């Protein structure tokens, strides 16, 4: 204690010096948890130092004017919270010990609220990610359906898969026709002349027939336009 007094001066002067350093800091704003934590730590350090000074330090701890000066750094709602804290347990002038104990309890409450907010933010972020994933899957399904529909429409009529409308329509009675013989006496699969062709000849004839059909369809489209 003698070393502290020799270095810093009398306990009262030491307390005033430490309080002046705390008061030199920025004013406390409502909701400033970081600033409130720093303020609480400096008050705790002041109380710990005065407790090491014995009887003289104890006198400074009971000095109500120190609490009044320090509480001016708090926002209005925090000062009201401190008064509500004191009301059921102390009717006299609050001491630095009372003030430090309240700062500790209030800091725990604020940090607990911050943890709850972080948990809620994590849960909200998780919910939003799930919704985004669900929307992405829904859009992917819609895109696959649209692509499949577009690809089906782009196929020639003969290559499109049958639909319910196609299967429900009655088949019309048509006469047999052989495109190889160009007559109505039989179908192509019943044509003896076509059967006499080799595999290569059949393939070449079918390709030529397809090309001719495409050319005819193009001519009809230009004529319709």
Secondary structure, DSSP 8 states (H G I E B T S, - for coil): -HHHHHHH-SHHHHHHHHHHHHHTS----TT-HHHHHHHHHHHHHHHHHHHTTHHHHHHHHT-HHHHHHHHTTS-HHHHHHHHHHHHTT--S---HHHHHHHHHHHHHHHHHHHHHHHHHHHHHHHHHHHHHHHHHHHHHHHHHHHHHHHHHHHS-GGGS---HHHHHS--------BTTTTBSSS-GGG-HHHHTS-HHHHHHHHHHHHHHHHHHHHHHHHHH-
